[in-house]
Amino acid sequence: MFDSGSASGLLDGVPDHEQPATLQEHHAHIAREQFREIHALTALYLTRCEEDARRGKNEAHHGEFAHVEIAAILHVTEGAAARMIDLGCELRLRLHRVSAAFAAGTIDLTQTRAIVDALANVSDDKLDDIENRLLSDGDHLTSTKLKQRARRLIARYDPDGVHRRRERAEEDRDVRTHASDDGMSTLEGLLPTVGAQRLSMRLREMSLQVCADDPRTHAQRRADALISLTDGADHLPCHCRREHCTATKATGRLGTEDVTTRAPREKATIMVGVSATTLLGLDDLPGYLHGYGAIDADLARDIAADGTWKQVLTLADKDRARLIENLLDELCAAAPELFDGTTETDGPCVSGRRIATAPHGPILGVGKALMAAGITPSSIRNRSKISREARTYQPSKRLAEIIRTRDGTCRFPNCTARAQDCDLDHTIPFDHTNPANGGLTVEQNLACLCRKHHRLKTEGYWTVTQLGSGLLRWTDPHGSITVTEPNGPFTDPDDEHNHDHHDTADDFTLRDLAYGNSGRTVENDLAYLLDSHVPPGTRHPEPRNPAGPILVIDLDEPPPF
């Protein structure tokens, strides 16, 4: 047991089920008091400005000493006082929605600073719209997440301003060192984001070149890797002190006879998601630089000019809904006896059972487009292969790439760990004794979790449910629910999602109906049903297999494969 001491605690006497709400209200109270302080010192600053104006001082010098006075009152540095004044002026004169949210305690001081910094140079004609969108769901986001969302919104709705600001900012690039204590120095710099990402990836790559017996932490290896780069080395020497270190043999040692055995170094890789229409110059939608966030279209095109392209097939929710509607209309016209003649708001009814058409994430495939399902021997073999993969604990390389590309980061609320550094967690645990019982290795049951949050989920402190569309619903130990969205380079947080999800036992999807959780998308399932039920000549001018019978599936029976 821990001794809380004699001081009265905030939660003393508060029942367990009321403690989360008590903490939240206390935090909101602190935020409101912080707003009052910022508001008050801003009023003092404006008063000093008015006094200087009456004295006839140049407008550029109005209130020039107010920060000195405030620093003395609050016992903070003059620089800190000046930053508080700047924040207050932005809230009072420019960001009225943010000011109202801060005053109400909906967002705290840290979140407010993050928003104000992100919106500092947004064009005035775009500011109100971006501010409104950012605050619509930003009260539950951390400052890091708020900055990421702000970059997405600004790149999308103010692309011209983003391009101009990036060009101006690149002129300020610099790297400096500052003497620190205990024989150490601090290195800080401002780099173009592409170069910074390449440097980060290179340092990470070098830090992983050593063997498992190297005693250094990952942070120490990254620091040593940067020093090795300045010395002209292209690898990080291992510190295991073993005579026959395999890492040394793999990377070689500069200045010795082993240098010829060094494996060729791979070029640092960065991932950029960008629309094909943007690459062709048909529009200026923002790109997404993995590990950074949204970037303007011109920068994305510059990176693509010298990069390696890989096709990622995506389908937006609105296009998916239109496709489903058209295919269902065609199926209904071709085989009306399958339908009950009624349509519910959450899905059509077939043979007395409702079909849930909730989408299963925006990414259909990586590297090549997925073929529509058919009733050919090759497609049946392919479905069998997918079924075997779904019952194998380790995800295939292709599936792992889809999940990491979809998620972008750890999917635990407000975690920003990179997907490449995360585990692939089965939301419903994989049944090693009998894999067919559930917890399949499919997109709809996998998510990226960093090791810490993976353990937290596995040990039952938090529970999680897949809602479809890549959404995860997290429940904390007190019963509070948080829904997290994918954060990968090909997901757009501003697309409208269909969040009407149902968990009743009578619900079933076209995926279950056609493939039995094979991991394929609902569009393939619909196409398969069309090919299976539509009489020859109704959908295709010629039957696909004129030599054999048309395959018909009883919707109340399991799939015949």
C-alpha positions in Angstrom: 0.0 0.0 0.0 1.1 3.6 -0.6 1.0 6.2 2.1 -0.8 9.3 0.7 0.5 11.4 3.6 -1.4 13.8 5.8 -2.3 16.2 3.1 -5.9 16.2 2.0 -6.2 14.6 -1.4 -8.5 15.6 -4.3 -10.1 12.1 -4.3 -10.4 11.6 -0.6 -13.8 10.2 0.1 -14.8 10.1 -3.5 -16.3 6.8 -4.6 -14.3 4.9 -7.2 -16.9 5.3 -9.9 -16.9 9.1 -9.5 -13.1 9.6 -9.5 -12.7 9.9 -13.3 -15.4 12.6 -13.5 -13.9 14.4 -10.4 -10.4 14.5 -12.0 -11.9 15.7 -15.3 -13.8 18.5 -13.6 -10.7 19.5 -11.6 -8.7 19.6 -14.8 -11.3 21.7 -16.5 -11.4 24.1 -13.5 -7.6 24.5 -13.7 -8.0 25.3 -17.5 -10.6 27.9 -16.7 -8.4 29.6 -14.2 -5.5 29.5 -16.7 -7.7 31.3 -19.2 -8.6 33.9 -16.6 -4.9 34.5 -15.9 -4.1 34.8 -19.6 -7.1 37.1 -20.2 -6.1 39.3 -17.3 -2.5 39.8 -18.3 -3.5 40.5 -21.9 -5.9 43.2 -20.5 -2.9 44.7 -18.6 -0.8 44.6 -21.8 -3.5 46.4 -23.8 -3.9 49.0 -21.1 -0.2 49.8 -21.3 -0.5 50.0 -25.1 -3.3 52.6 -24.7 -1.2 54.6 -22.2 1.8 54.6 -24.6 -0.6 55.8 -27.4 -1.8 58.7 -25.3 1.8 59.6 -24.7 2.4 59.8 -28.4 4.8 56.9 -28.7 5.4 55.2 -32.0 2.8 52.4 -32.5 5.6 49.9 -33.0 6.7 50.5 -29.3 3.3 50.4 -27.7 3.3 48.1 -24.6 7.0 47.3 -25.2 7.7 46.9 -21.4 4.5 45.2 -20.4 6.2 41.8 -20.4 8.8 43.0 -18.0 6.1 44.2 -15.5 4.2 40.9 -15.9 7.3 38.8 -15.4 8.0 40.6 -12.1 4.3 40.1 -11.0 4.2 36.4 -11.8 7.9 35.5 -11.0 8.5 34.1 -14.5 11.1 34.9 -17.1 10.5 37.8 -19.4 10.5 35.4 -22.4 7.7 33.4 -20.7 5.7 36.6 -20.0 6.1 37.7 -23.6 4.8 34.3 -24.9 1.8 34.6 -22.5 1.0 38.0 -24.0 1.3 36.7 -27.5 -1.1 33.8 -26.7 -3.6 36.2 -25.1 -3.6 38.5 -28.1 -4.1 35.7 -30.5 -7.1 34.5 -28.4 -8.6 37.9 -28.0 -8.1 39.3 -31.5 -8.0 36.3 -33.8 -9.0 32.9 -32.5 -12.4 33.5 -30.9 -13.6 29.9 -31.1 -10.4 28.6 -29.4 -10.8 31.4 -26.8 -14.3 30.3 -26.0 -13.3 26.6 -25.7 -10.4 27.6 -23.4 -12.6 29.8 -21.2 -15.1 26.9 -20.8 -12.4 24.5 -19.8 -13.0 22.3 -22.8 -9.3 22.5 -23.7 -6.4 23.2 -21.4 -3.4 25.5 -21.7 -1.2 23.0 -23.4 -3.9 22.1 -26.0 -4.6 25.9 -26.5 -0.9 26.6 -27.2 -0.7 23.7 -29.7 -3.8 25.1 -31.6 -2.6 28.7 -31.6 0.9 27.7 -32.8 -0.6 25.5 -35.6 -3.0 28.3 -36.8 -0.5 31.1 -36.5 0.0 31.7 -40.2 -3.3 30.4 -41.6 -4.9 32.8 -44.2 -7.6 35.0 -42.6 -10.2 33.9 -45.1 -9.7 30.2 -44.3 -9.1 30.6 -40.5 -12.7 30.4 -39.3 -13.5 27.2 -41.2 -10.3 25.4 -40.1 -10.6 26.6 -36.5 -14.2 25.2 -36.4 -13.2 21.9 -37.9 -10.3 21.5 -35.6 -12.4 22.2 -32.5 -15.3 20.0 -33.5 -13.5 16.9 -32.2 -10.3 18.2 -30.7 -11.2 18.4 -27.1 -10.1 14.8 -26.4 -6.9 15.0 -28.4 -3.4 15.6 -26.9 -1.3 18.5 -28.1 0.7 16.3 -30.5 -2.5 14.9 -32.0 -4.0 18.3 -32.3 -0.9 19.6 -34.2 -1.1 16.6 -36.6 -4.8 17.2 -37.3 -4.2 20.9 -37.7 -1.6 20.1 -40.4 -4.0 17.9 -42.2 -6.8 20.5 -42.2 -4.5 23.4 -43.2 -2.9 21.4 -46.0 -6.4 20.5 -47.3 -8.2 23.9 -47.0 -5.4 26.4 -47.3 -2.9 24.7 -49.8 -1.6 27.9 -51.3 -0.8 29.3 -47.8 1.0 26.0 -46.8 3.2 26.2 -49.9 4.2 29.8 -49.3 4.9 29.2 -45.6 7.0 26.1 -46.3 9.2 28.0 -48.8 9.7 30.8 -46.3 10.4 28.4 -43.4 13.0 26.5 -45.4 15.1 29.7 -45.5 15.4 29.5 -41.7 16.9 26.0 -41.7 19.8 25.8 -39.3 21.7 23.4 -36.9 23.4 24.5 -33.7 25.1 23.0 -30.7 25.0 24.4 -27.2 27.2 23.5 -24.3 25.5 21.5 -21.6 26.6 20.1 -18.2 28.8 17.1 -17.4 30.7 17.2 -20.6 27.7 17.0 -22.8 26.3 19.3 -25.5 22.8 19.8 -26.9 22.3 19.6 -30.7 19.2 21.4 -32.1 18.2 22.2 -35.6 15.5 23.2 -38.0 15.5 21.0 -41.1 13.2 20.5 -44.1 10.9 17.7 -43.1 12.0 15.3 -45.9 15.6 15.6 -45.0 14.8 15.3 -41.3 12.8 12.1 -42.0 15.7 10.6 -44.0 18.1 11.4 -41.2 15.8 9.9 -38.6 15.4 6.7 -40.6 19.1 6.5 -41.3 19.9 6.8 -37.5 17.3 4.1 -36.7 18.7 1.8 -39.4 22.3 2.2 -38.0 21.1 1.7 -34.5 19.7 -1.8 -35.5 22.9 -2.9 -37.1 24.5 -4.1 -33.9 24.0 -7.6 -32.3 21.7 -8.4 -29.5 24.6 -8.3 -26.9 25.3 -4.7 -27.5 24.9 -3.0 -24.1 23.6 0.4 -25.3 20.1 1.5 -25.3 18.4 2.5 -28.6 18.7 6.2 -27.7 22.4 5.8 -27.1 22.9 4.0 -30.3 21.1 6.7 -32.3 23.4 9.3 -30.7 26.5 7.2 -31.5 25.2 6.7 -35.1 25.1 10.4 -35.7 28.7 10.8 -34.5 29.7 7.9 -36.8 28.1 9.7 -39.7 30.2 12.8 -39.0 33.3 10.6 -38.9 32.5 9.3 -42.4 31.4 5.8 -41.4 28.4 4.2 -42.9 27.7 1.7 -40.1 27.6 1.7 -36.3 30.3 -0.4 -34.6 29.0 -3.0 -32.2 30.1 -2.7 -28.5 29.5 -6.3 -27.5 33.3 -6.9 -27.3 32.9 -10.4 -28.6 35.7 -11.6 -30.9 33.3 -13.2 -33.4 30.5 -10.7 -33.5 28.2 -11.4 -36.4 27.1 -7.8 -36.7 30.8 -6.8 -37.2 31.1 -9.3 -40.0 27.9 -8.2 -41.6 28.8 -4.5 -41.6 32.5 -4.7 -41.9 35.1 -2.5 -40.2 36.5 0.5 -41.9 40.3 0.5 -42.3 40.6 -3.3 -42.0 40.6 -6.2 -44.4 36.9 -6.9 -43.5 35.7 -3.8 -45.3 35.1 -5.7 -48.6 32.6 -8.0 -46.8 30.4 -5.1 -45.7 26.8 -5.5 -47.1 25.6 -2.7 -49.4 23.7 -0.1 -47.5 20.0 0.3 -48.3 18.8 3.8 -49.0 16.7 5.3 -46.2 13.0 5.0 -47.1 10.3 7.5 -46.4 6.6 6.9 -47.2 4.4 9.5 -48.8 0.7 9.0 -49.5 -0.6 11.2 -52.3 -3.6 11.0 -54.6 -3.0 10.0 -58.3 -4.9 13.0 -59.4 -2.6 15.2 -57.4 0.5 13.6 -59.0 -1.0 14.3 -62.4 -1.6 17.9 -61.5 -5.4 17.7 -61.7 -5.8 19.0 -58.2 -3.8 20.1 -55.2 -5.0 17.8 -52.4 -2.4 17.4 -49.6 0.0 14.5 -49.4 0.9 12.8 -46.2 4.5 12.2 -45.1 4.6 9.3 -42.7 6.1 10.3 -39.4 5.4 14.0 -39.9 1.8 14.6 -41.2 0.2 16.5 -44.0 2.4 18.2 -46.6 1.5 20.5 -49.6 0.9 19.0 -53.0 4.0 20.6 -54.6 6.3 18.9 -52.0 4.6 15.6 -52.5 5.1 15.9 -56.3 8.8 16.8 -55.7 9.3 13.7 -53.6 7.5 11.5 -56.0 9.6 12.7 -58.9 12.7 10.8 -57.6 10.9 8.1 -55.6 9.6 4.6 -56.1 5.9 4.4 -56.7 3.7 1.7 -55.2 0.0 1.6 -56.0 -2.3 1.6 -53.0 -5.9 0.8 -53.9 -8.3 2.8 -51.8 -12.1 3.3 -51.7 -13.7 6.2 -49.9 -16.8 5.6 -47.8 -19.1 7.7 -50.0 -17.9 5.8 -53.1 -18.2 2.5 -51.3 -21.8 3.3 -50.3 -22.7 4.3 -53.9 -21.1 1.0 -55.2 -23.0 -1.1 -52.7 -26.3 0.6 -53.6 -25.8 0.1 -57.3 -24.8 -3.6 -56.9 -27.7 -4.3 -54.6 -30.1 -2.7 -57.0 -28.8 -4.9 -59.7 -29.0 -8.0 -57.5 -32.6 -7.1 -56.5 -33.6 -6.6 -60.2 -32.0 -9.9 -61.2 -33.2 -12.0 -58.3 -36.1 -10.3 -56.5 -37.2 -13.5 -54.8 -34.2 -13.1 -52.5 -35.5 -9.8 -51.0 -38.3 -9.4 -48.5 -39.6 -6.3 -50.2 -38.6 -4.1 -47.3 -35.6 -2.0 -46.6 -34.4 -1.0 -43.2 -32.5 2.1 -42.4 -29.4 0.1 -41.4 -29.4 -2.3 -44.4 -31.5 -4.3 -46.8 -33.1 -7.6 -45.8 -32.5 -10.8 -47.8 -34.4 -14.0 -47.0 -35.6 -12.6 -43.6 -32.1 -11.6 -42.5 -30.5 -8.1 -42.5 -27.3 -7.5 -44.4 -25.0 -5.1 -42.6 -23.1 -3.2 -45.2 -20.7 -1.4 -42.9 -17.3 -0.8 -44.7 -14.2 -2.5 -43.6 -11.5 0.1 -43.9 -10.4 2.4 -46.8 -7.4 0.3 -48.1 -8.3 -2.5 -50.5 -4.7 -3.6 -51.4 -1.1 -2.5 -51.5 1.1 -3.1 -54.6 -1.6 -4.1 -57.0 -5.4 -3.8 -57.5 -7.5 -6.6 -56.1 -9.4 -8.6 -58.8 -13.2 -9.1 -58.4 -14.3 -12.5 -57.2 -15.5 -15.0 -59.8 -16.4 -18.7 -59.9 -13.3 -19.8 -61.7 -11.0 -22.5 -60.3 -8.2 -20.0 -59.8 -10.5 -17.7 -57.7 -11.6 -20.6 -55.6 -7.9 -21.6 -54.9 -7.2 -18.0 -54.0 -10.1 -18.0 -51.5 -8.8 -21.2 -50.0 -5.3 -19.6 -49.6 -6.9 -16.5 -47.9 -8.9 -18.8 -45.6 -5.7 -20.7 -44.6 -3.9 -17.4 -44.0 -6.8 -16.3 -41.8 -6.3 -19.3 -39.6 -2.5 -18.7 -39.3 -1.3 -16.7 -36.3 1.4 -14.8 -38.1 -0.1 -12.3 -40.7 1.2 -12.6 -44.2 3.6 -9.9 -45.4 0.9 -8.4 -47.6 -1.7 -8.3 -44.8 0.9 -6.8 -42.3 1.7 -4.1 -44.9 -2.0 -3.2 -45.3 -2.6 -3.0 -41.5 0.5 -0.8 -40.9 -0.4 1.4 -43.9 -4.0 1.7 -42.7 -3.2 2.5 -39.0 0.0 4.7 -39.3 0.5 4.8 -35.5 -0.4 2.8 -32.4 -4.2 2.6 -32.2 -4.4 3.2 -28.4 -6.0 6.6 -27.6 -3.6 9.4 -28.2 -0.5 7.2 -28.7 1.8 8.3 -31.6 4.2 5.4 -31.8 4.9 4.6 -35.4 3.1 1.6 -36.9 6.5 0.1 -38.1 7.5 -0.1 -34.4 4.3 -1.7 -33.2 3.0 -5.2 -32.7 0.1 -6.5 -34.8 -2.5 -7.4 -32.2 -5.5 -9.7 -32.7 -8.4 -7.7 -31.3 -10.2 -11.0 -30.6 -7.4 -13.3 -29.3 -6.2 -16.0 -31.8 -7.2 -19.5 -30.7 -4.0 -21.5 -31.0 -5.8 -24.7 -30.1 -8.5 -24.4 -32.7 -8.0 -21.4 -35.0 -11.4 -21.9 -36.6 -13.1 -20.9 -33.4 -12.4 -17.2 -33.9 -9.8 -14.5 -33.5 -8.9 -14.8 -37.2 -5.9 -13.2 -38.8 -7.8 -10.8 -41.0 -7.8 -7.0 -41.5 -11.0 -6.7 -39.4 -9.3 -8.3 -36.4 -5.9 -6.8 -36.5 -4.6 -3.4 -35.3 -1.2 -1.8 -34.5 -0.4 -1.5 -30.8 2.9 -0.5 -29.3 4.4 -3.0 -26.9 3.2 -1.1 -23.7 -0.4 -0.7 -24.9 -0.4 -4.2 -26.3 0.4 -5.6 -22.8 -2.2 -3.3 -21.2 -4.9 -4.7 -23.5 -3.7 -8.3 -23.2 -3.8 -8.1 -19.4 -7.3 -6.8 -19.5 -6.9 -3.3 -18.1 -8.6 -1.9 -21.2 -10.9 -3.7 -23.7 -11.2 -3.0 -27.4 -13.8 -3.8 -30.1 -13.5 -3.4 -33.9 -16.3 -1.3 -35.3 -15.6 -1.5 -39.0 -14.0 1.1 -41.2 -10.8 0.6 -39.2 -12.4 2.1 -36.1 -11.6 0.8 -32.6 -13.8 1.3 -29.6 -11.7 1.3 -26.3 -13.2 1.0 -22.9 -11.1 2.0 -19.9 -11.3 0.4 -16.4 -14.0 2.9 -15.4 -16.2 2.2 -18.4 -15.5 5.4 -20.4 -15.4 4.8 -24.1 -13.0 6.3 -26.7 -13.1 5.6 -30.4 -9.9 5.8 -32.4 -9.6 6.2 -36.1 -6.8 5.0 -38.5 -4.0 7.5 -38.9 -2.2 6.2 -41.9 -1.1 8.2 -44.9 -4.1 7.1 -47.0 -6.8 7.9 -44.5 -8.7 11.2 -44.5 -10.1 12.2 -41.1 -12.5 14.7 -42.9 -14.3 12.0 -44.9 -17.8 11.3 -43.6 -17.9 7.8 -42.0 -20.9 5.6 -41.5 -20.6 5.0 -37.7 -23.8 3.0 -37.3 -22.5 -0.3 -36.1 -24.5 -3.1 -34.7 -23.5 -6.0 -32.5 -26.6 -8.2 -32.5 -26.3 -11.9 -33.2 -28.7 -11.6 -36.1 -26.4 -9.3 -38.1 -24.3 -10.7 -40.8 -22.3 -9.2 -43.6 -22.0 -10.1 -47.2 -18.4 -11.2 -46.3 -19.8 -13.9 -44.0 -22.4 -14.8 -46.6 -19.9 -15.4 -49.4 -16.5 -16.1 -47.9 -17.0 -16.8 -44.3 -14.5 -14.2 -42.9 -12.0 -14.8 -45.6 -10.5 -11.3 -45.4 -11.8 -10.0 -48.7 -13.8 -6.8 -49.0 -17.6 -6.4 -49.2 -17.3 -5.3 -52.8 -15.8 -8.6 -53.8 -18.5 -10.4 -51.9 -21.2 -8.5 -53.8 -19.6 -9.1 -57.1 -19.4 -12.8 -56.2 -23.1 -12.9 -55.4 -24.0 -11.2 -58.6 -22.0 -13.7 -60.6 -23.6 -16.5 -58.7 -27.3 -15.5 -58.8 -27.8 -13.4 -61.9 -29.1 -15.7 -64.8 -26.9 -15.9 -67.9 -27.2 -12.9 -70.1 -28.7 -10.6 -67.4 -25.4 -9.1 -66.3 -23.0 -10.7 -68.7 -23.7 -10.9 -72.5 -22.4 -14.4 -72.4 -22.3 -16.9 -69.6 -19.0 -17.2 -67.9 -19.0 -21.0 -67.9 -21.4 -22.1 -70.7 -20.2 -25.7 -70.3 -21.3 -26.1 -66.7 -24.3 -25.2 -64.5 -24.8 -21.8 -63.0 -23.8 -21.9 -59.3 -26.7 -20.9 -57.0 -26.2 -20.3 -53.2 -28.9 -20.8 -50.7 -28.5 -17.8 -48.4 -29.5 -19.9 -45.4 -26.8 -22.5 -45.9 -23.0 -22.1 -45.4 -20.8 -21.3 -48.4 -20.1 -24.4 -50.6 -16.3 -24.0 -50.3 
